[in-house]
């Protein structure tokens, strides 16, 4: 018997009434105020807003690095706000990829081993790991830099490695926090299509926090974070 289709199966992220605040001296600074967000599977969403509006805070909640004061986050059908800390770590490791502004490559590991580290954490090794590393480095145009160390790469090359690393374990959700913020305009223009193509080819859902109108224009949907809530 065919099972009925569930609308929730089409949703990658559902955040409901998320609130988060932080102490500032003798007062409490509210960042998110009962924020709601729904993102479909395979969708790319640009998250915009002024500095300090809470974009990074929201991404940290969506990937279970942080927990909300109130509200819920459901990623790929799992309510991550109800998980214990160890369970959140394992879920993030297996299902979520993250691209940072600062690259965050391990300086003592060669390019291939930076990617391999993520695979090993997900119990992917041997020929399968080697195959994924080769394929990803070829896709980002760095097949000849597999044994180079991060300090020998340009900023654009380091970010390409970071993108490959974030997608190596084939996450359902990719989060990117100002991924071109440390790159000059020309380099950013070369990295952006690469990120977009790799995410779409993988079938992942992407939420990208950015100040860039060019990045936002490439996404399926643009949301602005203002006064703790999201506006279309």
Wavefront OBJ file of the C-alpha trace (Angstrom):
o trace
v 0.000 0.000 0.000
v 1.388 3.409 -0.940
v 2.041 5.656 2.034
v 0.439 9.116 1.851
v 2.861 11.952 1.192
v 3.572 14.108 4.225
v 4.063 17.834 3.585
v 6.640 17.865 6.392
v 8.826 15.541 4.293
v 9.434 18.490 1.951
v 10.763 20.693 4.740
v 14.447 20.897 5.622
v 14.207 23.410 8.459
v 11.331 24.492 10.667
v 12.058 27.014 13.416
v 9.162 28.043 15.641
v 8.989 30.998 18.040
v 12.764 31.119 18.528
v 13.990 33.591 21.130
v 17.578 34.216 22.198
v 19.087 36.906 24.393
v 22.479 37.607 25.931
v 23.537 39.451 29.090
v 25.171 42.837 28.560
v 26.389 44.260 31.833
v 23.336 44.940 33.992
v 20.845 44.390 31.189
v 19.747 41.642 28.816
v 20.084 42.184 25.078
v 17.383 40.420 23.064
v 18.604 39.224 19.656
v 15.832 36.948 18.378
v 12.194 37.500 19.316
v 9.852 34.548 18.689
v 11.267 34.121 15.191
v 9.673 31.676 12.740
v 11.391 30.128 9.713
v 10.427 27.414 7.229
v 12.844 26.256 4.515
v 12.023 23.623 1.908
v 14.378 20.822 0.950
v 16.792 21.867 -1.785
v 16.016 25.558 -1.319
v 18.709 28.233 -1.067
v 17.893 31.107 1.273
v 19.853 34.316 1.774
v 19.724 35.777 5.256
v 20.384 39.516 5.331
v 20.425 42.173 8.024
v 22.670 44.806 9.519
v 25.693 43.828 11.632
v 24.531 42.674 15.040
v 21.038 41.810 13.838
v 21.460 38.165 14.868
v 22.310 36.343 11.637
v 25.161 34.359 13.200
v 23.076 33.711 16.308
v 20.317 32.225 14.161
v 22.750 30.017 12.237
v 24.229 28.764 15.518
v 20.754 27.775 16.676
v 19.963 26.045 13.388
v 23.091 23.901 13.601
v 22.756 23.152 17.332
v 25.941 24.951 18.364
v 23.711 27.054 20.618
v 20.279 26.471 22.173
v 17.400 28.973 22.255
v 15.900 30.537 25.360
v 12.583 29.298 24.003
v 11.196 27.821 20.806
v 12.090 24.814 18.668
v 14.287 23.935 15.706
v 13.501 20.916 13.545
v 16.095 19.882 10.949
v 15.329 16.999 8.572
v 12.516 15.872 10.840
v 14.572 15.879 14.049
v 13.797 18.324 16.842
v 17.369 19.282 17.693
v 16.350 21.486 20.617
v 15.202 18.371 22.470
v 18.474 16.512 22.019
v 21.096 16.130 24.745
v 24.415 17.889 24.107
v 26.159 14.721 22.898
v 23.240 13.928 20.574
v 23.316 17.466 19.155
v 27.022 17.126 18.412
v 26.509 13.841 16.579
v 23.538 15.197 14.628
v 25.479 18.288 13.557
v 28.464 16.169 12.540
v 26.377 13.871 10.356
v 23.728 16.105 8.851
v 25.002 19.697 8.745
v 27.872 21.391 6.929
v 29.188 24.853 7.823
v 31.251 27.345 5.811
v 32.789 30.144 7.869
v 34.100 33.558 6.899
v 37.468 32.724 8.485
v 37.960 29.390 6.605
v 38.889 27.536 9.869
v 41.180 25.021 8.185
v 43.518 23.022 10.416
v 46.950 24.575 9.660
v 48.939 21.421 10.492
v 46.956 19.260 8.044
v 47.372 19.190 4.281
v 44.381 20.073 2.097
v 43.293 16.459 1.548
v 43.604 15.679 5.256
v 41.479 18.679 6.215
v 38.690 17.086 4.186
v 39.520 13.582 5.384
v 39.092 14.666 9.009
v 35.377 15.338 8.471
v 34.962 11.986 6.744
v 36.722 10.116 9.542
v 34.426 11.737 12.093
v 31.555 10.224 10.110
v 33.206 6.779 9.881
v 33.956 7.165 6.184
v 37.451 5.974 5.326
v 39.461 3.886 2.878
v 38.614 3.956 -0.829
v 35.332 5.785 -0.279
v 37.080 8.652 1.525
v 39.814 8.820 -1.111
v 37.223 8.909 -3.871
v 35.235 11.720 -2.265
v 38.364 13.785 -1.630
v 39.551 13.431 -5.206
v 36.124 14.273 -6.603
v 35.670 17.343 -4.411
v 39.148 18.742 -5.014
v 38.634 18.292 -8.724
v 35.274 20.069 -8.474
v 36.802 23.081 -6.682
v 39.785 23.198 -9.044
v 42.405 22.161 -6.494
v 43.244 18.620 -7.533
v 46.924 19.574 -7.693
v 46.969 21.055 -4.159
v 45.923 17.963 -2.207
v 49.239 17.789 -0.354
v 49.690 21.531 0.169
v 49.194 23.156 3.558
v 46.659 25.966 4.115
v 49.288 28.675 4.636
v 50.528 28.106 1.078
v 47.090 28.769 -0.411
v 45.458 32.063 -1.309
v 42.320 33.166 0.529
v 40.137 32.057 -2.349
v 41.812 28.646 -2.461
v 41.381 28.198 1.289
v 37.689 28.979 1.013
v 37.374 26.462 -1.825
v 38.871 23.820 0.464
v 36.488 24.883 3.233
v 33.532 24.445 0.864
v 34.762 20.997 -0.179
v 35.197 20.032 3.468
v 31.694 21.251 4.387
v 30.119 19.066 1.681
v 32.355 16.004 2.042
v 29.973 14.067 4.305
v 27.021 15.006 2.061
v 25.013 16.971 4.610
v 21.315 17.623 4.199
v 21.791 21.237 5.322
v 24.620 23.637 4.537
v 24.946 26.832 6.557
v 27.293 29.597 5.428
v 28.178 32.665 7.492
v 29.527 35.484 5.291
v 31.576 32.956 3.254
v 33.079 35.636 1.005
v 33.606 38.228 3.727
v 37.391 37.766 3.750
v 37.741 37.690 -0.028
v 38.227 40.490 -2.525
v 35.424 41.090 -4.994
v 37.041 39.263 -7.907
v 37.837 36.180 -5.825
v 34.365 36.217 -4.284
v 32.853 36.294 -7.769
v 34.708 33.069 -8.607
v 33.837 31.311 -5.346
v 30.108 32.119 -5.374
v 29.096 30.124 -8.481
v 31.216 27.231 -7.244
v 29.437 27.144 -3.893
v 26.040 27.409 -5.572
v 26.751 24.664 -8.108
v 28.147 22.216 -5.558
v 25.223 22.714 -3.197
v 22.660 22.257 -5.959
v 24.450 19.191 -7.339
v 24.482 17.625 -3.876
v 20.772 18.288 -3.344
v 21.500 20.036 -0.050
v 19.508 22.897 1.414
v 21.507 26.106 1.950
v 21.004 29.046 4.280
v 23.606 31.755 3.789
v 24.073 34.843 5.958
v 25.443 37.670 3.868
v 25.689 41.402 3.366
v 26.221 40.849 -0.361
v 23.409 41.749 -2.743
v 25.151 39.617 -5.390
v 24.939 36.512 -3.209
v 21.336 37.221 -2.274
v 20.387 37.577 -5.943
v 21.604 34.022 -6.627
v 19.379 32.471 -3.953
v 15.819 31.226 -4.297
v 14.594 33.467 -1.503
v 15.859 36.436 0.496
v 14.917 37.080 4.132
v 15.867 40.085 6.222
v 16.470 39.787 9.952
v 15.113 42.901 11.632
v 14.137 43.523 15.251
v 14.586 39.856 16.051
v 12.269 38.536 13.341
v 12.458 37.591 9.672
v 10.858 39.608 6.873
v 10.521 38.458 3.278
l 1 2 3 4 5 6 7 8 9 10 11 12 13 14 15 16 17 18 19 20 21 22 23 24 25 26 27 28 29 30 31 32 33 34 35 36 37 38 39 40 41 42 43 44 45 46 47 48 49 50 51 52 53 54 55 56 57 58 59 60 61 62 63 64 65 66 67 68 69 70 71 72 73 74 75 76 77 78 79 80 81 82 83 84 85 86 87 88 89 90 91 92 93 94 95 96 97 98 99 100 101 102 103 104 105 106 107 108 109 110 111 112 113 114 115 116 117 118 119 120 121 122 123 124 125 126 127 128 129 130 131 132 133 134 135 136 137 138 139 140 141 142 143 144 145 146 147 148 149 150 151 152 153 154 155 156 157 158 159 160 161 162 163 164 165 166 167 168 169 170 171 172 173 174 175 176 177 178 179 180 181 182 183 184 185 186 187 188 189 190 191 192 193 194 195 196 197 198 199 200 201 202 203 204 205 206 207 208 209 210 211 212 213 214 215 216 217 218 219 220 221 222 223 224 225 226 227 228 229 230 231 232
